[in-house]
């Protein structure tokens, strides 16, 4: 199960898109930088996480793909994509407690702690974008599979430019797509047919071999709808969630 939840959550602005994203060619949201169009030929998406390779990927994108908002030409919008695991258990004095067994107070306290960790993690990427005077929004996706979540996002938002970082220890295998990193899984998937994926290692683009197997058209496993979570967070966060089944 995946939950798309760009939550750091929690955009303090009023107003957000309605309806499923698949039916909207360009999906506008209200964020800190005004109306945001999630889909667009010039938008750049960068996958970010805990590893140093994420910052290397972002810095490469800022230097090579992004037009500064201080420039006289139209600026490119940058999206930071972070996938975090679904919550199945919460810490408990005697071990772990299943999410369904936890009280509302216990669950809210744990989720608040996790959100604060994500804020701390993502602030360094936001600061890098701010220093470069680049418009930036952040998309958070709750999923137990990073690669699958990003593949779905490519299809749903019609992403055309994606930048991912990779560690030096994985770079050799990655060139021939013989490893199992997130970047390689995405490049081997049908989603890569419609998206230019740049893989960055230590500030340089890795030239990747093209898969030789025929790939079938990719369709996301779920439909998503936009969601806004209210908070006093100083940043704007675009939110996605899986529609709840009607009772």
N, C-alpha and C positions, 0 to 999 in steps of 0.2 A: 504494500500500500504506500502511496506517496501523497504527501501533502505539500502544496506549493504555498509558501507562506512568507512573503517578503516582509518580514516582520522586524527587523530590528526595530522594530517591528513597527514600527507603529507610528504611522504617519500622523502628525498632529494637524495636518491640513484637512479641511472639509472637502468632500466631493471625491468620487473615484468612479472608474468605469463600471459599466453594467453588462451583464450577460457573459456568455462563454467566449473565450478569446479566439477560438477557431473560426468564428463567424465574423470577426472584425478584422479587416485588413490592416488598419492602424488603430491601436488601442490607446486612447489618451487617458492619463491619470493626472491628478493634481498633486504636485510634490513641492519641495522647497524651491525648486527652480522654475515653477510654473507648470504649464501643461506639458506632460511628457508623452512622447510617442514611443511605445515599446518596440514597434516594428518599423524598420526603415533601413534603406540601403547603406546609410552612412553610420548607423549605430555600431558601436564596438562593445562586445561583451568579453570580460576577462574573468576567468575562474580563479577564485582566491580561497586560500585555506591556511593551515598552520605552518606549512613548510616555507622555507626561504625562497623556493622556486616560484611561489606565487607573487612575491614582491618583484622578483626579476621579470616575470611575465608582465606585470603591470607597468613597470618602468620602461620596458621595451615598447609596450603599446602607447604609452604617453609620448615617447620620443619619436615613434614611427607612424602611428596611425591617427593620432588625435590632433585636431586643430584647436589651439588655445582659444578660449572665449574672449581673450583680449585682442585677438586678431580681427582685422577688418572683414575677413571672410566668414561665412556661416560656421559656427562651431559644431563639432561632432559631439554627440552625447555618448558618454561612457557608462556602462552598466557593470557593476561588480556582482558576480554570481557566486554565492556561497551555499553549499549543500551541507546540511547537518543531519545527524541520524535521528530517526524517529524515537520517541520516548516510549519504551515498553515497561521500564522499571524505574523506581525512584529509590534513593538511598534510605535505609532504615537502620535503627540501632542494632538489630539482629541480623542484618544482611541487606537484602533487596526486597522491595514490595512491588507487586504487579501494579501497573498504573490503574487498572480497574478496581483494585482493592484499596487504593489510597483515598483519603478524604479530600474534599475540595480544597481545604486549607493546606494540606500537605502537598498536593499537586501544584497549587498556585505558588507556593513558596519555592518549590524546586524549579518550576518553569521560569520564575523571576531570576533565580540564580543563573540558569542557563542563558537567558537573554542577556544578562550583564556580561557573561563571558564572551558572548558573540559581539557585543558592543566593543569590548576591550580589544578583541581580535581585529575587528574591522576598522577601528579608528585609525590605525596606522596606514591603512590603504586610503582612507578618506583624506588623511592629512597629505599624502603624496599627491593626490588629485588636486587638493586645494592649493598646494604649493605651485602646481603647474597651471593653475587657473582654468581648470577643466570642469565642465558640468558633469556631475556624477549622480547616479542613483544606485541603490543596492537592492538586489533580488535575492531573497533567501528561500531555499527549497528544503523542506523536510522530507528526507528519503533515506532508506538504508542502502541505496545504490547510487553512488555519485555519478557514475557514467550514464546509467539509465535516466536519471533525473535530467542531466544536461541534454541527452538525446531528445527527450520529450520536449524540453524547452526550445531546442533548435527548431523543431517542427511547429510547435504551437505559436511561437513568436516570429517565425520565419527569419531566424538569425542568419545573417550573411557573413559576419566576421566574428570569430571566436579566437581568443588567445589563451593558451594554457601553458603552465610551467611544468618542467620535469627536472628531477634531480640528476646530477652527473652520473650517479651510480646506475641509473636506468637508461641513460642516453644511448649507449651502444646497441642494446637490444631494440630500443624504440625506433631506430633508423630503419630497421627491417620489419617493424611491427611484430616482433617475436615475443615481446613482453606483455604484461597485463596491467600497465598503468592506465589511469583514467583517459589520458590522451590517446593511447593506442586503441582502447576499446571504442572510443568515439570515432576514430579514423577508420576502424574496421566496420563500422555500422553504416546502414543506409543513410542516416542523418547527415553524414559527411558529404554526400553527393550534392547537397544544396548549400553547404556552408564552407567557407574558407577557414580552415583551422590552422593556426600558427602555433607551433610547439617551440617553446623557448627554454634554452638551457644556458645558464651563466651569461645571460644577456644576448645570446645569439640564436638565430632561427636554426632548428634542426631540419635538414632535408629528409623527409620521410618517404619510404617506398610506397607506391600505390598498391592497394590490395588487388590481386588478380582474380579473385572470385567474383562472380556476378551477384549483385546485391538487389534485393527486392525493395520496392518503395516502402519507406518507413512511415508508420502511423503511431502517434502517441497512445499509450495504454489507457489513459484516462482523459476525460474532458475537465478543464479547469475553469474556474470563474474567479474574477477579482474580488478581493476582500480588503477592507480597511480596518485596522485595529487602532483604537484611540489611546494615546498616551501623551506625555509631555516630553518625549524624546526630541532633542534639538535637530535631528536629521529627518529626512523623508524616506520612507521605506515602502516600496511597491509590494502589495500583498497578493498572493494567490492561495487558493485553497480548493480542495476537492469538494464538489457539491455534495451536500448531505442528502442521503436517500430520503424520499418523502415517506412519511408513515401512513 
